[in-house]
Amino acid sequence: MKIVISIIIIYLLFSCNNKENISGEYKNVKLTESISDDVRYTLIFPDTLRINKSYNAIFKFDSPFDKIVEPFEDTVNFRTITFFYYNPIEIGRKNKNGLMLKDSILISNKEFVLQNIKFSKKGNFLFLAMIEDQIMYNFYNKVGKRDSIHIERKIMEIKKEIVIIE
């Protein structure tokens, strides 16, 4: 499972810089998907933290989808926002386990708090997270039968170097 998640993240990191189009068909319904990275965010989180002290990270973000539909409100143009939080990586050390997903949550607003972040070791770390804003458009033919679905995803990787002190 860890390998699959690592491969997906690496794929996303390299594919998000350019808009990518994927298409196919399932049960006579045309499926298309496009991926880009035009979500804007603000992270309020200190650069320097103390060992074993609890901190909160505040995230605020804006997406082009905000003008279309709010998350979870429309069944025709369905939108979800997922926040992925990864185990921090110690800078300068070889990471034996690779990038590991710590948690992921669906969020329903554009500002949220990741609570109780603690470090038990001194050093320089890379704080890693990702926001995926996804909307699904359903299209219908003249007789009202769904003939195509388009999924558009906006993915933003969040990285912040932090220092942990005594």
Residue pairs with C-beta under 8 A, 6 or more apart in sequence:
2 97
2 98
2 100
3 98
5 99
5 100
5 101
6 98
6 99
9 86
9 99
9 101
9 130
10 99
12 35
12 130
12 155
12 157
13 157
15 35
16 35
16 36
16 37
16 155
16 157
17 37
18 36
19 34
19 35
19 36
20 34
20 35
20 36
21 32
21 33
21 34
22 32
22 33
22 34
22 35
23 30
23 31
23 32
23 33
24 30
24 31
24 32
25 31
28 147
29 146
29 147
29 148
29 149
30 147
30 148
30 149
31 148
31 149
31 150
31 151
32 148
32 149
32 150
32 151
33 150
33 151
33 152
33 153
34 150
34 151
34 152
34 153
35 152
35 153
35 154
35 155
36 152
36 153
36 154
36 155
37 154
37 155
37 156
37 157
38 63
38 64
38 154
39 61
39 62
39 63
39 131
39 133
39 154
39 155
39 156
40 61
40 62
40 63
40 156
41 59
41 60
41 61
41 62
41 131
41 156
41 158
42 59
42 60
42 61
43 57
43 58
43 59
43 158
43 160
44 57
44 58
44 59
44 60
45 55
45 56
45 57
45 58
45 117
45 127
45 160
45 162
46 55
46 162
47 160
47 161
47 162
47 163
48 162
48 163
48 164
48 165
49 55
49 117
49 119
49 162
49 163
49 164
49 165
50 164
50 165
50 166
51 119
51 120
51 121
51 122
51 164
51 165
51 166
52 118
52 119
52 120
53 118
54 115
54 116
54 117
54 118
55 116
55 117
55 118
56 113
56 114
56 115
56 116
56 117
57 113
57 114
57 117
57 127
57 129
58 111
58 112
58 113
59 83
59 111
59 112
59 113
59 114
59 129
59 131
59 158
60 110
60 111
61 110
61 111
61 131
61 156
62 110
63 81
63 110
63 133
63 154
64 154
65 79
65 133
65 135
65 152
65 154
66 110
68 77
68 79
68 135
69 77
69 79
69 135
70 79
71 79
71 80
71 81
71 106
71 107
71 108
71 109
72 78
72 79
72 80
72 108
73 79
76 137
76 138
77 135
77 136
77 137
77 138
78 135
78 136
79 133
79 134
79 135
79 136
80 106
80 133
80 134
81 106
81 107
81 108
81 131
81 132
81 133
81 134
82 104
82 105
82 106
82 107
82 131
82 132
82 134
83 104
83 105
83 106
83 107
83 112
83 114
83 129
83 130
83 131
84 101
84 103
84 104
84 129
84 130
84 131
84 132
85 101
85 102
85 103
85 104
85 114
85 128
85 129
86 99
86 100
86 101
86 102
86 128
86 129
86 130
87 99
87 100
87 101
87 102
87 128
88 119
88 125
88 126
88 127
88 128
88 162
89 95
89 99
89 125
89 126
89 128
90 121
90 123
90 124
90 125
91 123
91 124
91 125
91 126
91 161
92 123
92 124
93 123
99 128
114 129
119 125
119 164
121 164
122 164
122 165
122 166
123 163
123 164
124 161
124 162
124 163
124 164
125 161
125 162
125 163
125 164
126 159
126 160
126 161
126 162
127 158
127 159
127 160
127 161
127 162
128 157
128 158
128 159
129 157
129 158
130 155
130 156
130 157
130 158
131 155
131 156
131 158
132 153
132 154
132 155
133 153
133 154
133 155
134 151
134 152
134 153
134 154
135 151
135 152
136 149
136 150
136 151
137 149
137 150
137 151
137 152
138 146
138 148
138 149
139 146
139 147
139 148
139 149
139 150
140 146
140 147
141 147
